[in-house]
C-alpha cells in the first residue's frame, strides 16, 4: 500500500494493481484503511480507487483461475474500490452472468489489450460489447506513428454514436504510442492512465506510460483540444530528449495553445501520412532522419540545402518547409567563445578539426565556413566518408589516428559516442585531443567523458547544451513567430537532466 499512498499524494484517482502482489486477498483489508486515511471532509474528497487483477496469460501477473480473479475483484469492490477492470479474455471464459456480478458494487471496465500490435478495431469492439459494462478499454501497441491515429480516430468515431460517448478509453502502448496517450482526452477518452511520478521504468504498468506530473503539467493532457497545434520530435530514439520539456514550457510561458510530443518513427512514408492526420504544425528532426527528411521536404533554404540535412520542419497547408537551426546552434556558442560579432571572422591562421562525418559534422563544417575559418579538417572512423565530406565542403581529410600529431585551435566532436546511456565512452583518447578549445555537440550528459578529459588537459570546453538551446530557440521562433524564452529553456533543460540522472540512479539501486 506504500505505492498507493504515494500515488494519492499526486491525485485522487488511482489504479490498484492487485496482480502485482504475491497474494491479493491479503491486501484487500488494507483498502478501507487507505480510504479512511486519505478521505477529506466531503464525500467528493474520498479517493477513487480502481481494482485490477490481470491474469498472467493476459499481460498481468496473477497466476490464479478466472473464478478466483473475479472473486478478488468482487471483494475489492466490497472493500471500497469503486471501479473494477476485467480483461475480455477472462470475461469470455467466465461468461455474461458471472461478469454481471462485478457491477453489483462497482463500475465495470471490460478491457482489451494487444501487447504486440494494433488490433482489428471492429473485432475487438465486438468482443468487448458482448458484456454490458460502464466503460470499455481498447488498447493496442503502436509500432509506427499511424497506429496512434487508429486509436485517436476510433475515439472520435465512438463520440458520434448514441450512448457511446464517455464510455470508451483508448490509446496505444509502447514508446511510439506516447502521442496517443497525451491526445486521448482531447479526442474523447473517458480517462487516461499514468504512472506515479519518479517511478523506476521497471515499475511502469505498461510500456510507454508517462508519469502523472509530466502528463498533466508538461503536456497539459487535460487541457488540450482539437484546435491545439501539435509539434514534436521525429527520430529514433526520442525517449530521453529534452525537447518536450523545454518546448512545452515555452508554449505555456507564451500562452500558446500547442503541445510538443515525442514522435518515434523509422518509416518516413508512414510518418508523412500520420503527420497529415494528426495534423502536425511542425517538428524537430534528430538521428537518424536529418538527411532523409530533407529529401521529403517541399521547400528548403540555401543553407539547409548546402548542409544536406535538416533538423526542423514547419508545415503550412500540407507543405513541408525544412531548415537547419543546428548551424546557429554551433555559430552562436563559437562567436561567444571567441568574442566575435556577427560580421567578424576567425584569424587567418586558425585551425579547426571536425570529428565525425554525419549530418551534425556537415553542419559544423558549414558553421566554420560562415566564420571564414581558413583551415578546416575532417576526421572520422570511416576515412572515405571523411574525404567525401572534406571534398564537398572544401576542407581537408585526416585520419583519426593522425590527431595525435596535429595541433588545432578548435576541435568539434560531432559523433554520438559518449551520449547517454554510453556516458563513459569517448570517441577520442587524451593524446588525440590536441586543441585549445573542445566543443562536444552532445548535450546529455552536459559534460561528456570527452569534455572531462579535455578539461583535465587544460582545454577550454563548450558543452553541447549550448548548441541544443540555441537550435531549440530557433525552432520555436520558426514555428511560432515569437521570441523564444531562452533563460526559461535553459532552466528547464538543466532541471530535466538532473531529474533524469536521479531516476537512472534510483533504477540502478
N, C-alpha and C positions, 0 to 999 in steps of 0.2 A: 504493500500500500504506500510505501515511501514515494515511488514514482507517481502514483495517483495524486498524492498531496502536493508534490512539486508541480504537476500539471495544473492543478486547481489554483495555484498561485498566478497562473498566466491566463486562465479562462475558466468559465463555469460549466462548460460542456466538454466532457472527456469520454473517451472510449476505454473501457477496462478490457484488456486482452487477457481473459481468464485462461486461455490456452497457453499463455506464457509461464504459468506457474505449474509446479510439479503436480499439485493436487488442487484443482479449482474449488472443490467443495470446502476445503479448509479456510479459504479466504472469504467465502460468502458471508459469514457472521461479521466480518470487518466492514462490510458496506454500510450498514446503518450507523456505525461509529464514525465512518468517514463523512457521511452526510450530516451527522449531528455536529461534528467539529467545524464543518465548513458552511453550515447553514447561516443565513443572515436573518435579520429581524422580520423580513417579509417573505411570504411564500415564493415570490418570484426570485428571491436571492438563493434559494436552495439549488445546489449544483444539479445539473442534468447529466446523468450517467447512462452510457450505452454499454451493454454487455455483449462481448463477442467471445466465442469459444470454438474457433475454427479447427476442423479436423486436419490432421497431417496430410491426408490424401488430397485435401483441397487447398493446400498452401498455408495451413496453420501448424500448430504444434501439439494439438490434443490427440492422444492415441486411443481414446475410448470409442465406444459404439455411438451410433446416431441416437439411440434411445437415451443413453447417458448424457449425451451432449444436450439434448432437448430438456432433460430433467434439470441440468445445471442452469440453463437459461431461464427456465420457469422459476427456479429458486432465486436466481439473481433478480428477476423482476419482483418477486415477493419481498426481497431484501431492500428494494428501493431503486433499482435500475428502471428508468422509465422508457428505455428503448432496448430492444434485443435484436441482434443480427444473426440470421441463419443463412448459410450459403445454400444455393439452389441445389447442389449435389445432394446435400443431406435432406433437403425438403423433398426431393424426388424419391428418396429411399423411405422417408417417414410417411409420405402421402398427406393429402389435404387435411384430414381430420386431426392428425397429431400436430401439424403445423398451426392449425387454427387455435389450438390451446394457448400458444405463445402470445396471442393478442388479448388474453383474458386480463392480464395485469400490466401490460406494457404495449407500446407501439412496436410494430414489427417491421424490420428491414429484411427483405429477401435479396440476397446479393449474388452476383455473377462475377467471377474473376478469371481472366485469362492471363497467366503469368508468362506467356511466350510471345503472343502477338495480339493483333486486334481481332475480336470475334466477328462473326457474321451477325450484324445487329438484329436483324429480324428474327433469326433463330434464337438468339439469347433472350430477346423480348418474349417470345412465345413461351419459353421455359419459365421465365420469371412470372408472367401473368397467369400461369396455371394456379398460383397461390394468392388469394386475397391478402393484401399487405398494406401497411400505411406508407411505406417507402420502398422503392426498388433501386438497387445499386448495380450499375453496369460499368465494369472497369476492365479495360484491356491493357496491353503493353505496347507502347509506341516504339517502333524501330526506325521510324522516319517521321519527318515533320507533318506529312499529310495525314498520319494516323491521328494526330491531335484534332484535326478538322473533322474526322469521323465522329469523335466523341462530342465535340462542340456543336456540330450541325445536328446531331441527334438531339441534344438538349433543346435546340431551337425548334426542332420539329415537334417534340412532345409538348412544348408550351402551347402549341396551336390546337392540341387535341382536347376535347371536352373531358374534364375530370382528371386529366393527367398532369396539369401544371402544379408544380410544387411537390410532386411525389417522387421525382427521379433524381438520383445522384449519379453523375457520370464524369469520368476523367480518365487519364492514362497513367500507368505506372512507367517506371524507367526514367533515366536521365533525359532522354529525348521527349518524355511526356510532361516535363515541368510546365510548359506553356498552357497545357490543358488544365492543370491544377490551378494556376493563377487566374485563368479566364473563366473557369467553370461557373462561379457565382454570377458573373455578368451575363452568362448565357442561359441561366435558369436552374442550375443545380440547387437542390434543396439545402444542402450544406456541403462542407468540404472537410477533409482530414489533413491534419498537420502533426508534426512531431513536437515533443516538448523541447523548448529551446535548450541549446547546448548539449543535446544528447549525442553520444558517440554514434558514428554511422552504423555500427553493428546492432544498435537498438531501434533502428527505424522499423516501423511496422510494414513498410512496403518500399521497393526501390523507387527513388526519385522523390520521396516525401520531403517536404520543406518544413522547417520549424515555424511555429506559430508566430513568433516575433517577426521573422522575415516576411512571412505571408501577409500579415496584416499591416506592418509598419513600413517595410521596404517596398513590397509590391502593391500594397493597398488593395488586396484582392476583394475586399468587401465594398470598395468604393468605385470600382471600375464599371464601365457600361459599354454599350455598343459603339458609342462615339469616341471612346478613349483611343488616342493614337498609340499604335503598337510599334516599338522598336526592339532591337535585340542584337545578340552576338552570334553570328554564324561561325561555326568551327567544329573541330573535333580534336581534343576535348574542349569543353567550355565550363565545366562544373565549378572550377575554382577561380574563375575570372572575377576581377573587382568591378567589371563594367556595370553589372546590375546595381550594385550598391551605390556607386557614385552617380550614375545617370538618374536612377530613381530619386535619390536625394536631391539632385539638381532640379528635376521636374517639380518636386514638392516645393523647393525653395522659390522657384519662379512661378509657382501656381499654374503649371501647365498640365492639362489633363492628358497624361501619357504614361506609358509603362515600358520598361526595358526588360527583356526576357532572355534567358539562355536558349539558343536555338541549335542544339546538337544535330548535325547533319553530315552525311557522307555523300549522298546523292543530290547533286546540284539541280538536276532536272526536276526531281520531286520537290526540292526546296522552292524552286521558282513557282511551281503550281501552288504550293502551300502559302507562299508569300502573298499571292494574289487573293487567296481566300480568307486569310486572317482578318483584314488585309494589313500588311506591314506598310509603315510610312518610311522606313529606312532601317539600316542595320550596319553594325560593325562586322569586320571580317578578320578572322585570325587563322592560324595554322589549321589545315593545310590548303586553304582555299584562296589565298590572297592573289595568286597569279591566275588561277582558273576563273575566278569571279569576273576579272576584267574582260575576259572573252565573252561573257554573258551580258555585259553592260550595253545599254543603248547609247551612252554618251560618257565621255571622259575628258578631263582637261589634258593639256600637253605634258605637264609634269608627271601626271599619273601614267600616261601612255609611255613616256620615256622610262619610267621606273619599271613598267611591265607588271605592276602589282597594285592592288587597291586594298585599303583597309576600311573604307567607308562607302556606303551606297545610300543615296537618297532616292525615294520612289515618288514620282509625281505623275499622276494619271497613268499608272501602269508602266511608266518608263523608268529604267534604272540609270541613274547618274552616278558614276564612280569617281572618287577622288582618293588621294593618299595623304592623310594628315600625319603619317609617320615621318615624312620629310621634315615638317616643322617640329615634330617631336624630337628630332636629332639636332636640327639647326638651333633652336632656341636655347637648349642647355649648353651647346658649344659656344654660342655667342656670349652667353652669360659667363661661362668659364674663362673665356679669353678676352672679355671686355670689349666685344665688337658691337658696333651699331649695325643697323640693317644693311647699310651700304659698304661696311668695312669688309676687308678680305684678309685671309691668312698671310703671314710673311712669305717672301719668295723662296726661302729655304725650308719651309715647313714640310715635314714628312709624316704621313698618316698611313696606317695599315688597317684594313677591314678584314676581320677573320670571320669567314662564312661565305656562302655562295647562293643563298636563297633570296626570297623577297626582301627580308629585313636588311641583308647585306647590300642588295641592289639600292635600296633606299638610302643607306648610309653613304654609298659612293656618290649618289646624286647630291646629297646634302653637302658633301665635301666639295663637289664641283661648283655648287652655288656659292660656297665660301672661297672659290678660286684657289683651292688647295693645289700647289704646284706639283706635289709628288704623292700620288695615291697608289698604294699597293693592295693587292688582294691575295689572301691566303685561305686555303680550305682543305678539308680532308680529301676531297676529290679535286686533284690538281687540274684536271681537264676542265671542270666547271669553273674553277678559279681563273683559268686562262681565258675561257669564253667570256666571263663577266668583265675581266680587265680589258679584253679586246673590244668589247661592245662599248665600254664606257671610257676608254682612253686611259686606263690605268696600266699597272704592271703586275703580273702574277708572280708570286714567290711561293715556295713550299712552306708548310708549317714547320718542318724541321729547321729551315734556314733562319727562322725567327731568333734563334739563339745567337746568331752572328750579326744581327741588324740592330739599329737604334732608331727610335721613332719619337716624335713629339706627341703623337696620339695613337692609341690602339682602340679600335671599336670592335667589341665582341658581338657578333650577330648570329650565333647559333643557339639552339635551345638547350645545350648542355649546361647543367647546373640549375635548371628550372625545377621548381617543386614537381615531383617528390624527390628527385635525384639531387638534393641540395648539397651533398658532399662531393659532387663531381665538379671538375674543372676541365674545360677543353684544353687549356694551356698549363704548363708547368712553370715554376718560378723562373727557370733560366730562359724561358721563351717570352717573358714579359719584360721587354726592354723598351719602355716608353715612359715619358714623364707624366702622361695622363692616360688613364684607362677608363673607358666608357663601356659598361656592360648593358645591353639593351633589355636584359631580363629584369623584371620588377618583383617577382616572387620567387625567392626572398629578396628583400630590399638590398641587403648586402650578400651577394653570392660568394661562393668559395673563391672564385676568380678575383673578386674585389678585395676580399680579405687578404689574399696573397699579395695583391698589388699594393694594398695599404701598408702591409708589413715591409714591403720593399721600398717604401717611401714615395710611392706614386700618388699623385692626386687622383681621386676616384669620382666617377659620376654614376649614380645608380640609374637603372632602367626606369625607376619610379618617376624620374624627371621627364623622360620621354613619354611614359604612359599618360601622365597628367596633361601634358601639352597636346598630345594627339587626341585624347578624350575630349578636352575642351574644344578643339577644332571640330570634332564630330558633332558635339552638342550645338555649336553655333551654326554649323552647316545645316542641321536638321531643323532648328527652331528659329534661327534668325536673331536670337538673343545672346547677350554676353554670358559666357559660362562663369559660374561661381567658383573660380579656381581654388580659393582658400578652403571652401567647403569640400570640394572634391579631394583635396589633399588630406584634410582631417578624416573624412570618411574612409578613404583608402587605407590610411595608416591604422585606423581603428579596426577595419575589417581584417587586415593582416594579423594584428595582434590577437583578435578573436579566433582566427583560423589556426594560428600557432597553438593557442590554448587547447582547441578542440583536438588537434593532432596529438598533443602531449597526453590529453586525457584518454584518447583512443588507444594509446600505446601502453597505458598502465594496466 
